[in-house]
Amino acid sequence: MAKPVSISLHKFTSSVQAAVKAAAEKHPKFRQVPVPNGISFGNLIWGIPVPDGVLAQVTVGELQSYVTDVAAHIGQAGTEQLGAALQVPGGVFGSFGHVVHCGIPPLTELATLTA
């Protein structure tokens, strides 16, 4: 198992914001997804909600392609240390309580987030 790496929560959030912006450029149907100013840290997904209006216009395949691109961009917007710490395995999404979240699997074994 890899040794845990500490990363800044601020840098991680900034990286997610940049990833959402970049993925929206590639996937025009997702331009209505607001750039997050917070991230949900759950046991299954670290991510952001997708608005119902966007979900009504996309297929499951398009959603998976979008979250894959978001995941691929996380870590690229920050410093080299942030990118090295966030070797994201791929994008995931799930529906919880009538809300679809998209993001990445938790990195609890790989990183420790600091404020």
Sequence and secondary structure as in RCSB ss.txt:
>XXXX:A:sequence
MAKPVSISLHKFTSSVQAAVKAAAEKHPKFRQVPVPNGISFGNLIWGIPVPDGVLAQVTVGELQSYVTDVAAHIG
QAGTEQLGAALQVPGGVFGSFGHVVHCGIPPLTELATLTA
>XXXX:A:secstr
    EEEEHHHHHHHHHHHHHHHHHH GGGTTS   SS EE SS EEEEE HHHHTT  HHHHHHHHHHHHHHTT
TSS HHHHHH      EEEEETTEEEEEE   TTTEEEE 
